[in-house]
Amino acid sequence: MKTSTILTRGFTAGVFTLALAACTETTPPPSPIEQLADEYLEAWMEEDALMGTYYAIEGARHDKLSDNSLAGLAAWQKKEDAWLARLKGIPAPREIGSRDWVTYGLLKEQLESAVSTRICRDELWAASTTTSWHTWIPFVFDIQPLETPELRTQALTRFAAMDTYIDNEIDNLREGLRLGYSAPRVTVEAVPAQVRSLIGPDSIFLGPAQRSDDAAFSEAAEQIYNEEIAPALNRFADFIENEYLNKARDTLAVSDNPDGEACYPALVRGFVTVGVPAEEIHAVGLDQVAKIREEIQVTLHEHFGGGDVSEFLRRVNEDPAFTFDTEEAVLQYSTDALDAVKAAMPKAFGVLPKADVLVKPYPEFAKSGSGEYHSSSEDGTRPGIFYIAVADPTGRSISNQLATLHHETFPGHHLQGAIALELGDQQHPLARYLWNSGYGEGWALYSERLADELGLYPTPLDRIGLYSDQIARASRLVMDSGLHTLGWTRQQTVDYMMANSGWAPVDIQNEIDRYISWPAQATSYMLGMIEIRRLRTLAEETLGDNFDLRSFHDRVVGMGSITLPMLEESIEVWIAEQQDGG
């Protein structure tokens, strides 16, 4: 998976202003779409204040948190409406693949998706172990820059804003309860313990104080933590425990929130970038599950003496021959495999990112995660990070470690995301920072299969892991539409995933809670991959011997995180260019 939307935005007003100042009298004036995108990006950076830090953008400030109050959100939405109205007055660029074409398409999708998904009012019920602020904001403290006195002053300013941010979250959730919005109780029960794990001498919030050799800064940072941040963390945990939990809904479907029936299709459209009816999502999922079960069955017959697919997928998480002994062994396995993955990339790509990627275990407060990628820096000097799940090693199969690695690092999220960040002036900064799940998660899932083409699953057990990951993503289509539109229970969903995935039981439990609280995101993986595979097949069949895999992949990842409809147009033009000898 990729990190939440807040991790995927950004530019800086400072950098933006400097860029404008660098223009000379001979520089042609920017196009109307460029001007609008510049204005949007400058304002967005101000609103989404962590982006400069997440992407290590030169010249960025690191002294703010976003205004997460309901009044602040309303003010931002008013701006979005105005930008969208102006965008509709600009003729759509016709030169597919051009800078303006990419900028226009990305901005249009960003604004339309933001407007259409407002009906969900997620700011009023983001209280789960997956969606709450505490699952992503703390990571910024691990990368907060501290190299200069000015940067340390900025850090203290940001730290001092943390208690207000947390109190705003309490206010938002309380207002949600008043209006009838809540997260399902089952996804909130573990939140108090998660939040309290952020309190103590090993708190990630104390990381900057412990990293710095500036005694005065460290003392000031520790004081803010002790007097402001830690009490606010306790307030949030107490609020969830004593006030929120007994009012959270027992039901699971997002349709049980106000306007919930309209929310799910809006979220599907927002995540996938194309509208797909829930019944079609369910049917596609069932079809894909059946096809992948057949692949697993063939492998079982050829290498494991046959047997029942579901029973074998459970065995790979329970048999000591297929599992790890220690958390250290889980981490080391993926770390060792990363070198082989990197070495194979030139076979399939002409362009590779400058930035490296590291494998790290989840910190304690996020240990329930199932694996996620955090971005490298824009200049390629700070590596990306693949946070890996290591808890419960004896119940964690060796089989799917490689597929997860390929999904999150090479050729998946890291390769695509770092290439986007390193585009420089080839595209507007929007193309470097915006993210859509249909393309991004679709690419990462496609990458798992691509790794197989490159010989990166050396054993039959590794291939079982590939199929297990693929069938889990197909199962997501079934269970997500089932949970949110067909009345599926949590146990029904657990049983389905247990029967059709080789994932560890602990990961399945976390996975289901994730999608109970994060409707529709689960659909983007398989639907996105199916579209990318369809476009590749189209290119292969049309071009025949003239099809070049490296060139195709460079085209797919070379424009940033474009929408699936934009990708289709781009590949169709690329095919025509190849036919013309381009």
N, C-alpha and C positions, 0 to 999 in steps of 0.2 A: 504494500500500500504506500501511497504517498501521504505526506503529512497534510493536515487540515488547511483549508483555504487561507487562513491567516498566514501560513508559511509560504505562500506562493504569490504574494503581491509585492509591488514595490518599485520605487525610484525615490529620489530625494529632491526636495525643493531646491536645496543648495546646489546639487549637481546640475539640476535642470536649469537653474538660473545661470550658472557658469557656462553651460553649453550654449545658451542663447547669446550670452555676452561675447562668445568666441566667434560668432558669425561676422563676416565682413560685408562691406557694401556690394561686393561682387557675388555673394551667395544669393541664389535665387530665393525668393520668399517661400516659406513653407506652404504646402497645399492646404486647403480648408480642412481636410481630414487630419493632416499632420498637426495643424494648429489646435484642433479640438482634442486630439489625443494628448498633446503636450499639456493642455490645460487640465484635462482629466487626471493625467498622471501626477502632476504637481499637487493637485488637491488630494488625490488618493494617498500619496505618500504622507501627507500631513495627517490624514484620517487614520491610516494604517501604519502607526508610528514605529513598528518593529522591523519593517522591511529592510531599512538600511543596515540593520544589524544582522539579520538573517543572511543577507546576500553580501555582506562586507563591501558595500558600495562606497567607493572613494568619495570623500567629502560629506558623507551622510552624518547626521546627528544621531545620537544614541541616548537621548535624555527624556523621552516621552513614552507613555503608553497610550493606546487608543482611547478615545472618549466612548466608553461603553454604556453611558447612560442612555435612557430611552429618549431624552431630549436631543442628545448628540446624534443618535441613530436617525431620528426624524429629520434633523437638519441635513444629514447626508443624503437621505432618500429624496429630499426636495431637490438637491443638486443633481442626483441621478436622473430624475424626471426631466430637468431642464436640458441636460446633456443629450438625453435620448431624443428629445424633441428637435434639438439642433441637428443631430446626426441624421434624422429622417429627412432633413432639408438638403442634405449633401448627396449628389448623385453617386451611386455605388461605382467604384472603379471597375473597369472592364478587363484590364490587363492582369490575368490570373497569374499569381506568383509575384507580382510587383510589390514594392514596399507599401504603397498606399492600399493595395488590395488586402494585404495581410493585416494592416493596421485597422482598416475599416471593418473587416470581418470579425476580428477579435474584440474590438470595442463594441460593436453591435451585439455580439453574443454576451459579453460581460454585462452590459446594461439591460438587455432584454431579460436575461436570466435573473438578474437581481430584482427586477420589477415583478416578474411572474412568480417568484418564490416567496415574495413577502407574505403571501396568504398563509404561509406556514407559521409565521411568528416564532421562529426558532429561538430568538433572543429571550423569549419568555419561558422556555423549558429546556434549555441546554444545561442539564444538571446531571448527566450520566457519567459513567466511568470512561466513556469515549468522547463525549462532546463538550464536557465542562471545561472552563478556562484552565483548570489545574492540570489538564492532560497535555497542554502545549506551551503555555506561557513560561513555565519554569525553565524550559530548554534554553531560552534566550540568556538566562543568567550564566549558562555554561560557556557562552561565546561572547559575552559582553566585553567590548574592547577596553583596555585599561592602560595602554602604553604611555600615555602622556598625562600631565596634570589636568588638562582640559577634558580628556576622555574620562578620567576618574571623577571629575566634577559632574560630568554628564551622567555617569553611572549612578552617583548618589541621588541626583535629581529623579532619575527613573525609579530607583528603589523607593524613594519617598512617596511616589505616586501609587505604589502597589496596594496600600491599604484602602485607598479610595476606590481603586479598580475592583477590589474584592467586595467592598460594601455595595458598589453599584450592581454587582452580580446578584447579591442577596436581594436588593430592591427589585431587580428585574424578575427574579424567580417568584418573589412574593406577589408582584403584580400579575404574573402569569397565573398563579393559583387563584387570585381574585377573579380573573377573567375566564377561568375554566381550563387553562393550559397546564399540563404537567408532563414530565417524563414518566414512563412506566416505572413503578416501584422496583421491579426486579433489576433494573439497570442503574438504580441509584443507591441501593443498599450498601454497596462497598465504597461509596464516595467518601464518607467521613474518615474511614481508615486510610484511604488513599491520601486525603488532604493532610491528615495528621502525620503521615510518613514524611511529609515535607518539613516537619518541625523537629529540631534537634541539632546536635553538633555536626552531623553529616548532611544537613539540608543543602540542597542545590542552591538555595538563595544565599548561602554563606560562601559559595564557591569563589565569587570575586574577591571577597576579603581574604580568603585563604590563598588565592593565586597571586595577589599583589605583594610586592616588597615595600610598599609605601605604608608605614605603620599608622600614620594619621588617617589615611583613607580606610585601611582595614578596620581601625577602631570606629570610625564614623559609620561604615557599612554594617558592622556588627551591632552598633547602637540602633540603627534604623531597623534592622532585622528583629532585635529583641523587643524594642518598644513599639513597633508599628506592624511589621509584616507577620511575625509569629502570632500576636494577638488577633490579627485579621484572619489568619488561617484558622485559628481556633473558633472565631466567630462563625466562619463559613461552615466548618464541620459541625458545630453545635446547631446552627440553623437547619442544616440538612437533617441531622439526627432528631432534633426535638420538634421541628415545625413542619419540614417539608415531607418527610417520609410518610407520615400518617395521612397526608393529603394527596400524595402521588397516586396516579390511577393504577388500578389493578390490571386493566386491559393493556394490550400490546400494540394494536394497530394505530397508526398515525391518524386514521379516520376518526378515532375517538376524541381527538382534540377538536376545538371549534374550526369549522371549514376544512376539516381533515380530509374529506373525500376529494376535494379539489387540490389538496396539498400534494398527494402522492404523484399524480401525473405531472404536476409542475416540477417536482423534484427530479423525476425521470428525465424530463426534457432538459433541466438544468445540468444534471450530471452527464448525460449521454450526448447532449447537444442535438439530438433528434428525438421527436416524440414517438414512443412505442407504447401501445396499449398494454395494460397489465395482463390481459389474457394472452396476448402474443408473447410477452416476456415469459410467462409460465410455460407455454407450449414449447418455445425455443429451448428453455432450460431442460424440460423433460427429454426432448430430442437429443440434445447434446450429452446429457447424462447417459442415455442409452448407448450412444456411439462410443463414448469413452470407456464405458464398462466393457464393451466388446474388445477394445484395445488392451485393457487390463487382462481380460480373460485369455487372449492370445499369448500374452507374456507369461501368464501363470502356467499355461500348458507347455510352453517352450522351455521354461527355465525353473519352474517350481513344482512340477508334477501335477499341475491342475488344481482344482478346488474351487470353492465358492469365493466370489470376488469380495463380498462384504466381510466374510470371515477372515480372509487374508489381509484386508486393509486394517482390520482391528489387530491382527497378529503383529503387524509391523510396528505397532505402538506398544506392544506388551512383551514380545519375545526378546529376552536379553541379547540375542544374536543380532537384533535389528535396532537396538536402542543404545543410548549413551549411559555411562557410569556417573559422570560428574558434570557440573555446569561448565567447568574449564574445558572439558572435552568437546562440548557442544560448540563453544566459541572457537576453539582451535581448529575444528574440522572446517568451518567456513573460512577462517583466515587462511588456512593452507590452500583451499580450493580456489581462492580469488586469483592467485598468480596464473593458474592455468587458464582461467576465464579471460584475463587481460591479454594473454599471449595469442588467443584465437581471434580477437576482434578484427585485425586487419584483413582476415579472410572475407568479411562481410560488410566492411565499412571503409570508404575512402577517407572520411573525416572522423577523427576521434577527439575527445575532449582533452584539454591540458590537465584538468584537475584530477587528482587521485581520489580514491574512496577508501575509507577505513571501516572495519567491522568492530562494533562495540556491544557489550551487553546492555540491556535496558537498565537505567537507574531504578532504584527501589520503588519510587513513586509511580513508575510506569511499567512495572514488571508484568502486568497482565496483558501487555501488547503482544501482537503476533508477528511483529517484524515491520519496520518502517524505515524509510530513507529520509534523511535530512540533507538539504542542499549544500553544495560546495559554494565557494565565493565566486563573484562575477569575474575576477581576474585569474581564477584558477589556482591561486596559491593556497587557499584553505580547502582541504579535502572535504568531500561529502562524507556522511556517516550513515552506515547501515546499522541500526539498532536491532539486535537479534534477541529473540526470546530464548532464555537458557533455563528458566525455572522448571522443576520437575523433570530432570534429565532422564531418569529411568523410564519415564512415560513419553519420551520424545524420540521419534523415529529418526534414524540416520537417513532414511529413504528420501525425504522431501527437502533436505537441507540445500541441495544443489539447485533445485528448482526455485526455492525462495531466494537464494543468492543471485541467480540469474535475473529474477524479477526485479530485485531491489538495486542491483549494481550494474553489471555488464551482462547482456546488452540492454538492460531494462532502464529503470528510472535514472540511475546516475548518468549513463551514457546520453540518454535523451535530454535530461534536464541540464547537464553541464554544457552540452553542445548549444542548447538554447541560450544559456547565460553568456556564453562566449561568442555569440553572434556579432557583438559590437555594433558598428554602424550599418551592417547589412540589413537590419530590420529596426523598426521603432522599438524602444525599450519595452513596450507592451508585449511584444513577441518574446522577450526574454523572461518576463516575470509572470505573466498570466498563466493560468493553468486550467485545463478542463479535464475531467476525469475520463470521459469517453475515449479521448485520444490518448491521454497519459497512461491510464490503467490498461487500456486496450493494447497499447504498445508494450507495456511491461509483460502482459500475459502472452502476447505474440512472441516476445523475447524468450520465454521459457521454451517454446517449441523451436525457435531459431537455434537456441543452444544445442538442442538435440541434433539438428542438421550439421552443426559444427563439431560434433563428436564429444560434447561436454558432459555426457552421462555415461561414464565408462562401464557401469555394471547394470545388470538387469534390475537390481534393487533401486538404483538411481532412476531408471526409467519408470518403475512403478511409482516412485515419488513424483516424477513429472506428471504422470497420468492422475495421480492422487490430487495434486494441486489443480490440474485442469478440471477435474470432475468436481472439485470443491467450488470452483468459480461457476461452473454450470449449475451446481446445486443452489448457489446463491440466487440465481434467477428464479428457481422454483420456490425457495423458502422465503425470499424477500417479498415477492408478489403474494405468496401464501399468507405470510404474517400480516401484511398491510391491506390486502384486498379480499382475502378468502377466509379469514377467521381462523387461521392456523394457531394452535397453542404453542407455547415454548417447548413442551415435551415432544409434540409432533415434529417440530423443527429439529430438535436434538436428534430424535430417532432417524429422521431422514438424512441428516448430515453424517451421523454415525454409520449408516448403511452405505453411504456413497462418498466417503472421503477417508483417506488414510491419515488425516490429521490427528494429533494427540487429543484425547478427550478434553483436557484443560483448554486447548486452543479452540476447540469447537464450542465449548461453553462461552468463552470470551467472544468468539466470532458472532454467535447468535445475539448476545447482549449488545454487541456493537451495532448490528443491523436492526435490532428492535429500536434503538435510540437514534439511528442514522439512516432513515428510510431512503431507498432508491440508489444510494451510492453503490450498493452491491451489484446493481445491474450493469454498471459501466464497464466492468472488466471483460466479461464474455461478449457483450454486444459490441464493444470497441474492437476486440480481437477479431471477431467474425468479419467486421467491415474491413479491417486491414488485410486479412487473409483473402477476402474477396477481391480487393484491389490488386493484390499481388498476383492472384490467379488470372485476373483480367490482363495484367501486363505480360505475364508469361505466355498466355495463349495468343495474345495479339502480336507480340514481338518474336516469339519463337526463339531461334538461335541468337537473335540480337538482344535478348533480355540479359541485362547485367545486374546481378544481385547487389553489388556494392553501390552502383549508381542509383538503384531503386531505393535502397535504405537511406542513402544520403538525401534523396528528395523527400522521403517521409519525415526525417528528423531535422531537416535543414531550415525550417521556417518558424521554429518555436512550437508552442502547444496550440496548434490550430484546431478548429472544430472538425468533426467528421465530415460534414458536407463540404467544407473547404478542402479537406484532404482529398476527397473524391475529385473535385474539380482540378486540383493540382496534379494528381496522378494522371488523369485523363489528358491534360495538356502535355505532361512529361512523355506519355506514351506516343502522342502525336509527334513530339519533337524527335523522339528516337526513330520513329518511322521515316522522318524527313532527314535523318542522318545527323541530328543535332547532338 
